[in-house]
Amino acid sequence: MNLFIISFSILIFILFFLAFLALDAQVRKKIFKKLLDYRLLVIKVPKYYSMTKSKEAGLSDFCLSFENLLMNLTQIQEPIVFEIAVPTYEQEIFFYIAVPEKHIETASKLIQSSWHGSEVNLVEDDYTIFSPPTITKADYLKLVSHDFLPLRTYLEFAQVSQTVDTLDLILGAFTKVAKENEGISLQIIIKKAPSKINKRIMKVAKKLKEGKSLHEAMRSEFLEIILSLFTLEKEEKKEKKKLEEERKPKEEKVIQGLENKASKPLFYTNIRIVAAAPDENRTETLISSLEKTFHHFSNPPLNEFKIIRVPQKKILNFITEWSFRKFNESQKILLSSQELATIFHLPSAITKTPSIHWLKSKTAPPPVNLPSEGIILGKTKWRGEENLVRLTSEDRRRHIYIIGQTGTGKTTFLTNMIVQDIEQGNGCCFVDPHGDAALKLLSFIPKERIDDVIYFDPSDLNWPIGINMLEYDPNYPEQKTFIINELIEIIDKIYNLRETGGPMFEQYFRNALLLLMDDPALEPTLLEIPKVFADDDFREELIERCKNPLVVQFWTKEAPRVGGELSFENMITYITSKLNPFIANDFIMPIVSQKKSSINFRKIMDEKNIFIVNLSKGRIGDINSYLLGMIIVGKILMAAFSRLDIPEEERKDFYLYIDEFQNVTTNTIATILSEARKFKLDLIIAHQYIGQLTENIRKAVFGNVGTIVSFRIGVEDSEILEHQFAPVFDKTDLINIDNFNAYIRLMINGQVSEPFNIKILPPSKGNPEIVEIVKRVSQLKYGKPRILIQQEVRERFNY
């Protein structure tokens, strides 16, 4: 019978043990499942705008702000993880928070409201501090004395200086990490302690006030009852009186420290340090540097940190818990929000440690009424939610102005838009002063649109495309005036002739053009302008056939009477010396000498062709690039104005993209920006800095453009553009925004939106094999063999 009972008992024990193991396994499985649900967020703080308070905010203000954040985060009701790390292959110090996935939005909003202007982004792939082969060492922190006793807090540090950040004491160790193969991480996991702990601490403080020693005050109530059975009441009172009389000043500090800690929210806390490097000495150097920083928080005679080095045989299990961000009950210590904020808070304006991963520029939410259709400008990401940013055809008619330093993403931005226009069958022109983007654009031409392409490349000396600036449609006599005014603007822009030549130069030049363009028997080009001055017989023939009495009077009465430096003889040399460098060089002459333009600019617009203009300054020179650019832009504008002959609703949108637009536009751009909308010529103009613009053009741009896009700009420009993006962004943001990011003031349904930030989409890949095909088709359709052009010029000039 006894044997049966023993056997049965053993069986029951085994069953209970197995059940315990099964239950333990289930619990562990459940815990790790919850940990896998945690998501890591990287926190970036703007260096100069960490608070909404004044710039005089000090250590106490920043730490108190973080205390409030800790208290607000307790609504999550699950452990929260803070980390500071220098991941391997990084040189900056990153700040992280990890929370369950369902609490990402809550945590993000709380951080951004507490730390004004900060950005919280989901980390898709967790960082690592390991780069095998590596030696890893790890610590966790405990307290030397009882957990109730406080450490040194920021209030005591602030008594010395409000401008010295306690965070710098820790961050200094992170700056010692090498760029490659090394890493270090400080992990702090917190969970709210029950309020009864605060009450217990207050009881301890009360007992100290009653005269008990700290050791006695720390005893539990149960232990007090047991001990009271063996202690005579009389002796206890006598001892109490003696202790009250002999209470030392340090006990007052203990009481004050306990009461202060009890008045704050309390958190059970794990603090872990992990360091990794290729060799043991470097790893020891890294981890020791961080260990030493915690001595700054010692608060004698109350409490201080104790560093517990993890034995190598237990390092794997420790790293597993660190990786999964698992709270370990055996490693926990009790800290107040004040103590935590002293050790860890987000960086601020008083943080001096270099290499912090700051938020260089602020972000802002996109408008709630972002268009759902239209050309894609980029994407916006706000609090984890991504949206495409589009601009409708109607709003594009109010034009787009783009500014940004070289290499910031302007060309990619332009190319992305043009590619979409090409793919959507729109008519467009791209004037590229550098050439690379124009050439690359050819690789995006769909096969079905090859015939729509006109590729203009002045450096192609064998097949020049003809553009006769003096050519106009007699049905639109106003075009003649436009051409003359535009040419005078062009020459003046290049040579500043109005100052050097005076009003008389304009008189000579204007009347020479009128003499040529009024002649019914002539198809003049720019080549004939010097001939008007240099060839007396040619000029006399033109005067005889001229029907304009004012022009005849100028050449027969006024010009011969002018004496001195502005005499006709002197003006001949002056004007021809300015024109001949253009019309006589190998790039310009074959283009401007053709009587009939190879391309019909009005047809390009109406038939939605693709006009790609490669004005590479590196190949044809700056002046040639500017001259041809201004001629082409002038021709396009003239074609747009001729659309008056068709109803507005029948006019098709044509998109004119101009990079470095200040070089290829005259003051006529002011008229275009205000008037071109009705002709459905939609401008997208880009350049590098505002100083490139004249006062008139600058006023025209900011007075008429609907959408403004700013990539990173310089200090001077930020002073001007700040007004366009205030109050959301300021000049610090404008000069610090990363490459391929921009601030935008978007036109939406005819109204300008609040400014927000966008990220430029990466460029798509074209088809390099189609480039030569497109170029060749364009050559054959619009080019003319150089030898034929030279032959025609010789025949016209009899040489």
PyMOL commands that set and color helices and strands:
alter all, ss='L'
color gray80, all
select helices_A, chain A and resi 2-36+59-76+101-114+154-160+166-174+195-209+214-217+221-228+233-245+249-262+280-297+312-324+329-331+337-343+393-396+410-423+436-444+447-452+478-495+497-500+502-517+528-534+536-545+549-561+564-566+568-583+589-592+601-606+617-620+622-645+648-650+661-663+669-679+690-692+695-704+715-725+731-736+768-782+786-797
alter helices_A, ss='H'
color red, helices_A
select strands_A, chain A and resi 38-44+80-86+94-100+119-122+135-143+183-192+266-277+305-309+333-336+375-382+385-391+400-403+427-432+453-456+610-614+654-659+681-687+707-710+741-745+747-748+751-752+756-759
alter strands_A, ss='S'
color yellow, strands_A
deselect
rebuild
show_as cartoon
